[in-house]
Amino acid sequence: MKITLPDWYDDLFEFECESKGCVLNLTVTVYGQELQFDFYDITRFIQTAKDEVERSGYYNTNNLVILDKVTRENIISYLNSLNVKPEAQC
């Protein structure tokens, strides 16, 4: 599968994401298709969801993915599990 993370997703950013437990609005390219996700680890997600529910009464997000740890390896593993087909070439 052809997966491309943003150029700025380097080792330091990966370390920060794993430490914070999330990366939001991450746009990745899978077979030429741009997809956007919010990746959380379970601990950070529970904290964020709880805070949001207490603040507004609900929690809602699109394209939410919960990983064991927010690392490049886990993100790519998730993306590999998607059923994304290559775009047709004209």
N, C-alpha and C positions, 0 to 999 in steps of 0.2 A: 504494500500500500504506500502511496506517495503522500507523506505528511510533512508539512512545513510549519514550524513555529516562527513567531516574529524574530527578526534579527536581534532585537534587544533582549531576547530571552537567553541570557548568558548564565554562567555558573553562579555569579553573585545574585542575580535575580532569582534563580532557582533556590538558592539558600534562603533568601528573604521570604519567598513564598512558603517554603517548608516550615520556616520558623513562625510565620504569621498564621499558617494553616489555611491560607486561601490565596487565590488569584482570581480577580473579577474581570469580566468583559475581555477574556483572552480570545483573540481572533486567531484561528488556525486555518490552514489551507489543507484540505484533504481532496486529493485528485482534482485539484483546480477549483474546488468549491470552498468559499470562505464560510466558516462556521464560528459561532461565538458561544463561549461557555463561561460559567462561574464554577470554579473548582474549590471545594472545601474539604478539610479533614473533618471527621465527625465532631471532635471537640469544639472546633471553631464554629462549625455550623450550628450546633446546639446553642452556643453563646449568642451568636448573631440572631438566630431565629427567636430566641427568648427575648432578647432586647427589643427586637422589632415588634413582636406581639405585645409586649408590655407598653410600647410607645404608641402603636397605632391600632392594635387589636387584631392584626393579622400579619402573615408573612407570605410574600409572593415573589417568585423569581422565575424567569424562563431559563431553560437550558442549564439547570443546576445539576452538578455531578459531585457526589461525595466519594472521596478516595481515602484509602488508608493513610497516605501521606501525600501532600501536594508536591510531587517531584516530576521532573521531565519524564522519567521512565514510566511512572504511573499514568501520566497524562497520555503519553503515546500508547501505552497498553490499552487504555480506554478507547482512544480513537481507532485503534486497530480492531476493536470489537464492533464498531459501527458498520452498518451495511451501506456504505457509500460507494456508489458506482462511478467509474471514470466518466467525465463528460465526453459526449460524442465529438469527435474531431470532424470539422467540415473540410 
